[in-house]
Amino acid sequence: MDSSVIKGVQPGKLKEMIETRDDILVIDLRPEEEVAKANLGGIHIPLGEIDKRAKDIPRDKLVFMYCKDGQRSYMAIMFLQQEHQFENLVHLQGGITHYAQVLDPSMDVF
């Protein structure tokens, strides 16, 4: 796989996959105080811990990563693909902010 290619997913597709599949993992990269306000489930790995916790990320299922607006998840995936040779990572385009705008405007993401 070309490590410069970052796969992305739109909010509606991710929501559908969360609701219908049990063979995926969702990782929230935001700081704890943001996660406490609103999250999409899954596990929490703060961006600053992503290198040392790469071993905690499975390689045998699709892993969706998200942050507030998509920039940190994009960078995290780029790093993990280049430094740890991951091939199964997908970032939520626009982050949880876009997810909330499109699917759940009542979600408190700020």
C-alpha positions in Angstrom: 0.0 0.0 0.0 1.2 3.5 -0.8 1.7 5.1 2.7 0.9 8.5 1.2 -2.7 7.5 0.5 -5.0 8.2 3.4 -8.4 6.6 3.3 -11.4 8.7 4.5 -15.0 8.0 5.3 -18.0 10.4 5.4 -20.1 10.6 8.7 -23.1 8.7 7.3 -21.1 5.7 6.2 -19.2 5.5 9.5 -22.5 5.7 11.5 -23.9 2.9 9.3 -20.8 0.7 9.9 -20.8 1.4 13.7 -24.5 0.3 13.8 -24.2 -2.8 11.6 -20.7 -4.2 12.0 -18.9 -5.7 14.9 -15.6 -6.2 13.1 -14.5 -2.5 13.2 -12.8 -0.3 15.8 -13.3 3.4 16.4 -10.5 5.4 18.0 -11.0 8.9 19.4 -7.7 10.9 19.3 -9.0 14.0 21.1 -8.0 15.2 24.6 -9.9 13.6 27.5 -12.0 16.7 28.1 -13.3 16.7 24.6 -14.0 12.9 24.7 -16.0 13.4 27.9 -18.4 15.9 26.1 -19.3 13.7 23.2 -17.8 10.6 21.4 -18.7 7.9 19.0 -17.8 5.0 21.2 -14.8 2.8 20.7 -11.5 3.5 22.5 -9.6 6.7 23.4 -6.0 7.1 22.5 -4.9 10.7 22.8 -2.9 11.8 19.8 0.2 12.4 21.9 0.2 8.7 22.8 -0.3 7.3 19.3 3.3 6.2 18.8 3.8 4.4 22.0 0.3 2.8 21.8 0.5 1.7 18.2 0.8 -1.9 19.5 -2.7 -1.5 20.9 -4.2 -0.9 17.5 -5.4 -4.1 15.7 -4.2 -4.8 12.2 -6.9 -7.4 11.4 -9.9 -5.1 11.2 -10.9 -1.7 9.9 -9.9 1.0 12.3 -11.6 4.4 12.1 -9.8 7.3 13.7 -11.3 10.7 14.4 -10.6 14.0 16.1 -12.4 17.3 16.3 -12.1 18.4 12.6 -10.2 15.6 10.8 -6.7 17.1 10.8 -5.2 15.2 13.7 -6.7 11.9 12.6 -5.3 12.5 9.1 -1.8 13.2 10.5 -2.0 10.3 12.9 -2.9 7.9 10.1 -0.1 9.2 7.9 2.4 8.7 10.8 1.1 5.2 11.6 1.3 4.1 7.9 4.8 5.5 7.5 6.3 4.5 10.8 4.4 1.4 11.7 3.3 0.1 8.3 -0.5 0.1 9.1 -2.8 -0.6 6.1 -6.2 -0.7 7.7 -6.7 2.8 9.0 -9.5 5.2 7.9 -10.1 8.8 9.1 -13.4 10.4 9.6 -13.5 13.3 7.2 -14.3 16.5 9.0 -14.0 14.8 12.3 -16.7 14.7 15.0 -17.6 18.3 14.2 -18.7 17.4 10.7 -20.4 14.2 12.1 -22.4 16.3 14.5 -23.3 18.9 11.8 -24.5 16.2 9.4 -26.1 13.6 11.7 -26.7 14.9 15.2 -26.7 18.7 15.6 -27.6 18.3 19.3 -24.2 16.7 19.9 -22.0 19.0 22.1 -18.6 18.8 20.4 -17.2 22.1 21.5 
